[in-house]
Amino acid sequence: MNILLCSPDNEVTNSFMPHLWMFLLKSITPEGHEVFPVDGNSHHLSPPKLVQYVLEKKIGLVVMHGF
């Protein structure tokens, strides 16, 4: 299964510090799954572009983080 780990840009903090939770979850994800971490602070995706990304990568599970 393709899994998207997404921390959207909150447009408030503009923090460029990477969110380590994505890399932790990626490291403990069982083999056989592909994980796509997307940090909105460094790679901003508008809602339509995020939907396009999900469709292109054939994402089966989306995990989003919010502050």
N, C-alpha and C positions, 0 to 999 in steps of 0.2 A: 504494500500500500504506500502511496505517496502522501507524505504528511507535511503540511505547511505550519511552521511555527512563526507567528507574526506578532510583532510588537509595533503597532501603528504609531505614526508621528502624532503626538498630542498637540502640536503646534503651540505649546506653551513653554516647555523647558528647553527645547532645541538642544537636547543633550546628545553629544556625540560619543558618549561612553557606551561601549557595547553592552547589551543585555546578556549577561552570562547564563541566565536560565535556559536560553535557547540552546546553547552549546552543551549544557549539562544534560538536558533532555535528549539531545541528539546522541550524546555519548552513551546513554543507557537504553536507547531504543533497540529492541531486538533486531538481529539480522533479518534481511528479507524486506525491510522497509527502507524507503528513501526519504530523508528529511531535508526540507528546504527552509532554512532560517531566513527570515526577512525582517530587518530592522528598519522601521519607517523613518528613523532619524537620519540614516545614512543612504537609504534607498526608498525615497518617498513614492508611494503608489496611491493614486486617487482611487476611489471606490470602483469606477469602471475598469481601471487598469488592474486592480487587484482581482476582480472577477475574471478578466482576460488571462491573468497569470495562472489562476486556479484551473481554468479550462485547458490552457496550453500544457500545463504540467500534469494534468489528470489527477489532481489532488483529491484524495478520498477522505481526509480528515484535516480540519483547520483548528489550530490551537491559537487563540489570541490572548494577548496580555494587555491589561489596562491599568492605569494608575489610579 
